[in-house]
Amino acid sequence: MEETRAVIPMRPLTFGELLDAAVSLLRAQAPLLLGTAFVLSAVQQVLLYPLREWAHMRPPAYWLDLDDHPAESWMVFCVSMALEAGILTLLGGFAGAAAGPGLLGRNARGRDLLRQVARRALPLGVIALATTALIFVTAFMLMLPWPLLYGLLGLAPAALVVDRVGPFAAIGRSFKLAGRGLRGMSIRVGGYVSWAAIRIALGLGGGALLEIWLRPYTTGYAIAMVAVWVLVDTVAYAMLACVDAVLYLEIRMRVEGLDVAIGRLRRLNRPIDLAGSVILGAAVR
């Protein structure tokens, strides 16, 4: 691989630096990450469209109809949250594949990263299905366990691709690293909430603009709003997946000394394998 400037700093990061690194990672692999996010976002909106019609949820924001159809609208909301979690898991695999070269300063081609993820497609799908089911259950329980479970599950895709472990070992790694001092969990939940606010603002703004040209609540308006949400979610999902991937490597540097191990291998002029550069779970800091 051609050497280039690393987009992820080789040291523990502050919260702001972590977000900057996630943006840099997204920019470095924008075609792959945004393209994949666009396809997944479009599939999500297609699946949700008839369900929202059934639940009488109206654009632009598809608020819950707690007065006339509370049960139906809450069910659709839970399905939406579960699909989001599954999408972020799948995207996390792609972002995790890109994060390794991004940390080492290697110029990875999108097709090479795609092949890397394809080799781990089955275990990644297992994690995605498990995450989707678990998030659906926690959403159905009035969202009360959601912050804990969402925060602890998010590093599993990166662990799967970077460390090349099995799906259940990856989930265990995610719980262990994200739950260490609850820092990783807090960052992941905080990132989701922040982007949720941005998404709502952009979605409502897009709906207001569409009302200038289209009649509200017509079929054309509804389809146009679906397109708006696909575009908004494409950027948000890709960004959140990059945050997860960078966060995973940052926590490994912070608690396992990944940066120290890589520096030692470089001084010895030895090949670097992120999966094997430190003993998994061995804290050196």
C-alpha positions as CSV (number, residue, x, y, z in Angstrom):
1,M,0.0,0.0,0.0
2,E,1.2,3.5,-0.8
3,E,2.2,5.5,2.2
4,T,0.3,8.8,2.9
5,R,-0.5,11.1,5.7
6,A,-2.3,9.3,8.6
7,V,-5.9,10.6,9.1
8,I,-6.1,9.2,12.7
9,P,-3.4,10.5,15.1
10,M,-1.3,7.8,16.7
11,R,-2.1,8.8,20.4
12,P,-5.0,9.0,22.8
13,L,-7.4,11.7,21.6
14,T,-9.6,14.4,23.2
15,F,-13.2,14.4,22.2
16,G,-12.7,17.2,19.7
17,E,-9.7,15.5,18.2
18,L,-11.7,12.2,17.9
19,L,-14.5,14.0,15.9
20,D,-11.9,15.7,13.7
21,A,-10.3,12.3,13.0
22,A,-13.7,10.8,12.2
23,V,-14.4,13.6,9.7
24,S,-10.9,13.0,8.1
25,L,-11.6,9.3,7.8
26,L,-14.9,10.0,6.1
27,R,-13.3,12.4,3.7
28,A,-10.5,9.9,2.9
29,Q,-13.0,7.1,2.0
30,A,-16.1,9.2,1.1
31,P,-17.1,7.3,-2.1
32,L,-17.2,3.9,-0.3
33,L,-18.7,5.1,3.0
34,L,-21.2,7.6,1.6
35,G,-22.2,5.3,-1.2
36,T,-22.9,2.4,1.2
37,A,-24.7,4.7,3.6
38,F,-26.9,6.0,0.7
39,V,-27.9,2.5,-0.3
40,L,-28.7,1.4,3.2
41,S,-30.6,4.6,4.0
42,A,-32.7,4.2,0.9
43,V,-33.6,0.6,1.8
44,Q,-34.5,1.8,5.3
45,Q,-36.9,4.5,4.0
46,V,-38.5,2.1,1.5
47,L,-39.2,-0.3,4.3
48,L,-40.5,2.4,6.6
49,Y,-42.7,4.2,4.1
50,P,-45.7,1.7,4.2
51,L,-45.4,1.3,7.9
52,R,-45.6,5.1,8.4
53,E,-48.7,5.2,6.2
54,W,-50.2,2.4,8.2
55,A,-49.5,4.3,11.5
56,H,-50.7,7.6,10.1
57,M,-47.3,9.2,10.7
58,R,-46.9,12.3,8.5
59,P,-43.9,14.0,7.0
60,P,-41.7,16.0,7.3
61,A,-40.6,14.7,10.7
62,Y,-42.9,11.7,11.1
63,W,-43.8,12.5,14.7
64,L,-45.5,9.9,16.8
65,D,-49.3,10.1,16.7
66,L,-49.9,9.5,20.4
67,D,-53.5,10.8,20.3
68,D,-55.1,8.7,17.7
69,H,-52.7,5.9,16.8
70,P,-50.2,5.5,19.7
71,A,-49.6,1.8,19.5
72,E,-49.0,1.8,15.7
73,S,-46.8,4.8,15.7
74,W,-44.7,3.5,18.6
75,M,-44.2,0.2,16.8
76,V,-43.0,2.0,13.7
77,F,-40.7,4.1,15.9
78,C,-39.2,1.0,17.4
79,V,-38.7,-0.6,14.0
80,S,-37.0,2.6,12.8
81,M,-34.6,2.6,15.8
82,A,-33.8,-1.1,15.2
83,L,-33.1,-0.6,11.5
84,E,-30.8,2.4,12.3
85,A,-28.8,0.2,14.7
86,G,-28.4,-2.5,12.0
87,I,-27.3,0.1,9.4
88,L,-24.8,1.6,11.7
89,T,-23.4,-1.9,12.5
90,L,-23.0,-2.7,8.8
91,L,-21.4,0.7,8.1
92,G,-19.2,0.2,11.1
93,G,-17.6,-2.8,9.3
94,F,-16.7,-0.6,6.4
95,A,-15.4,2.2,8.6
96,G,-13.4,-0.2,10.6
97,A,-11.8,-1.6,7.5
98,A,-10.9,2.0,6.5
99,A,-9.7,3.0,10.0
100,G,-6.6,0.6,10.0
101,P,-5.0,2.2,6.9
102,G,-6.1,5.6,8.2
103,L,-4.2,5.1,11.4
104,L,-1.1,3.7,9.7
105,G,-1.0,6.3,6.9
106,R,-1.7,3.9,4.1
107,N,-3.7,4.8,1.0
108,A,-6.2,2.0,0.8
109,R,-8.4,1.7,-2.3
110,G,-12.2,1.4,-1.8
111,R,-12.4,-1.9,-3.7
112,D,-9.7,-3.4,-1.4
113,L,-11.7,-2.3,1.7
114,L,-14.8,-3.7,0.1
115,R,-13.2,-7.1,-0.4
116,Q,-11.9,-7.0,3.2
117,V,-15.5,-6.4,4.5
118,A,-16.9,-9.1,2.1
119,R,-14.6,-11.6,3.7
120,R,-16.2,-10.8,7.1
121,A,-19.7,-10.4,5.7
122,L,-21.3,-13.4,7.5
123,P,-20.1,-12.6,11.0
124,L,-20.8,-8.9,10.4
125,G,-24.4,-9.9,9.4
126,V,-24.7,-11.9,12.6
127,I,-23.7,-8.8,14.7
128,A,-26.1,-6.6,12.7
129,L,-29.0,-9.0,13.2
130,A,-28.2,-9.3,17.0
131,T,-27.9,-5.6,17.4
132,T,-31.1,-4.9,15.4
133,A,-33.1,-7.3,17.6
134,L,-31.6,-6.0,20.9
135,I,-32.2,-2.4,20.0
136,F,-35.8,-3.2,18.9
137,V,-36.5,-4.7,22.4
138,T,-34.9,-1.8,24.2
139,A,-36.8,0.7,22.1
140,F,-40.1,-1.1,22.8
141,M,-39.3,-0.8,26.6
142,L,-39.9,2.9,26.4
143,M,-36.2,3.5,25.4
144,L,-35.1,3.0,29.0
145,P,-32.3,0.5,28.4
146,W,-31.4,2.0,25.0
147,P,-28.5,4.3,26.0
148,L,-26.7,1.6,27.8
149,L,-27.1,-1.1,25.1
150,Y,-26.6,1.3,22.2
151,G,-23.4,2.7,23.8
152,L,-21.9,-0.7,24.6
153,L,-22.6,-2.5,21.3
154,G,-21.2,0.0,18.8
155,L,-17.6,-1.0,18.7
156,A,-18.3,-4.6,17.7
157,P,-18.1,-4.1,13.9
158,A,-14.7,-2.4,14.2
159,A,-13.4,-5.2,16.5
160,L,-14.6,-7.8,14.1
161,V,-12.8,-6.3,11.1
162,V,-9.7,-4.9,12.8
163,D,-9.0,-7.7,15.2
164,R,-10.4,-10.5,13.0
165,V,-12.2,-12.1,15.9
166,G,-15.5,-14.0,15.8
167,P,-18.9,-12.1,16.1
168,F,-19.5,-13.0,19.7
169,A,-15.9,-12.2,20.7
170,A,-16.3,-8.9,18.9
171,I,-19.4,-8.1,20.9
172,G,-17.5,-9.0,24.1
173,R,-14.6,-6.7,23.1
174,S,-17.1,-3.9,22.4
175,F,-18.8,-4.3,25.8
176,K,-15.4,-4.4,27.6
177,L,-13.8,-1.4,25.9
178,A,-16.8,0.8,25.6
179,G,-17.8,0.0,29.2
180,R,-14.3,0.8,30.6
181,G,-15.1,3.9,32.7
182,L,-18.2,4.3,30.5
183,R,-16.2,6.8,28.4
184,G,-16.7,5.0,25.1
185,M,-20.4,4.4,25.8
186,S,-20.9,8.1,26.7
187,I,-19.1,9.3,23.5
188,R,-21.1,7.0,21.3
189,V,-24.5,8.0,22.8
190,G,-23.5,11.7,22.8
191,G,-22.6,11.5,19.2
192,Y,-25.9,9.9,18.3
193,V,-27.9,12.5,20.2
194,S,-26.0,15.4,18.6
195,W,-26.5,14.0,15.1
196,A,-30.1,13.3,15.8
197,A,-30.6,17.0,16.5
198,I,-28.8,17.9,13.3
199,R,-30.9,15.4,11.3
200,I,-34.2,16.7,12.7
201,A,-33.1,20.3,11.9
202,L,-32.1,19.4,8.3
203,G,-35.2,17.3,7.8
204,L,-37.6,20.0,9.0
205,G,-35.7,22.6,7.0
206,G,-36.0,20.4,3.9
207,G,-39.7,19.9,4.5
208,A,-40.2,23.7,4.8
209,L,-38.5,24.2,1.5
210,L,-40.5,21.5,-0.2
211,E,-43.7,23.1,0.9
212,I,-42.8,26.1,-1.3
213,W,-43.1,24.0,-4.4
214,L,-45.2,21.0,-3.4
215,R,-48.6,20.6,-1.7
216,P,-48.1,19.2,1.8
217,Y,-49.1,15.6,2.5
218,T,-49.6,14.7,-1.2
219,T,-47.9,11.6,-2.6
220,G,-45.3,13.8,-4.4
221,Y,-44.5,15.6,-1.2
222,A,-44.2,12.4,0.8
223,I,-41.8,10.9,-1.8
224,A,-39.7,14.1,-1.9
225,M,-39.5,14.0,1.9
226,V,-38.3,10.4,1.7
227,A,-35.5,11.6,-0.6
228,V,-34.6,14.3,1.8
229,W,-34.3,11.9,4.7
230,V,-32.2,9.5,2.6
231,L,-29.7,12.3,1.9
232,V,-29.7,13.5,5.5
233,D,-29.3,10.0,7.0
234,T,-26.6,9.1,4.4
235,V,-24.3,11.8,5.9
236,A,-25.3,11.1,9.5
237,Y,-24.9,7.3,9.3
238,A,-21.5,7.5,7.6
239,M,-20.2,10.0,10.1
240,L,-21.5,8.0,13.1
241,A,-19.8,4.9,11.7
242,C,-16.5,6.7,11.4
243,V,-16.8,8.0,15.0
244,D,-17.3,4.3,16.1
245,A,-14.2,3.1,14.1
246,V,-12.0,5.9,15.4
247,L,-13.3,5.5,18.9
248,Y,-12.4,1.8,18.8
249,L,-8.8,2.4,17.8
250,E,-8.5,5.4,20.3
251,I,-9.6,3.2,23.2
252,R,-7.2,0.5,22.2
253,M,-4.4,3.1,22.2
254,R,-5.6,4.5,25.6
255,V,-6.0,1.2,27.4
256,E,-4.0,-1.4,25.4
257,G,-1.1,0.7,24.2
258,L,-1.8,0.1,20.5
259,D,0.2,3.2,19.6
260,V,3.2,2.1,21.6
261,A,3.2,-1.4,20.0
262,I,3.0,0.1,16.5
263,G,5.8,2.5,17.3
264,R,8.0,-0.4,18.5
265,L,7.3,-2.5,15.4
266,R,8.2,0.5,13.2
267,R,11.5,1.0,15.0
268,L,12.2,-2.7,14.5
269,N,11.2,-2.4,10.8
270,R,8.7,-5.2,11.2
271,P,5.3,-5.6,9.4
272,I,2.4,-4.2,11.4
273,D,-0.8,-6.1,11.9
274,L,-3.3,-4.2,14.0
275,A,-4.9,-7.4,15.1
276,G,-1.7,-8.8,16.5
277,S,0.3,-5.8,17.4
278,V,-0.7,-6.0,21.1
279,I,-2.2,-8.8,23.2
280,L,-5.9,-8.3,23.2
281,G,-7.2,-7.0,26.5
282,A,-3.7,-6.4,28.0
283,A,-3.6,-2.9,29.4
284,V,-0.2,-1.3,29.2
285,R,-1.2,2.3,30.2
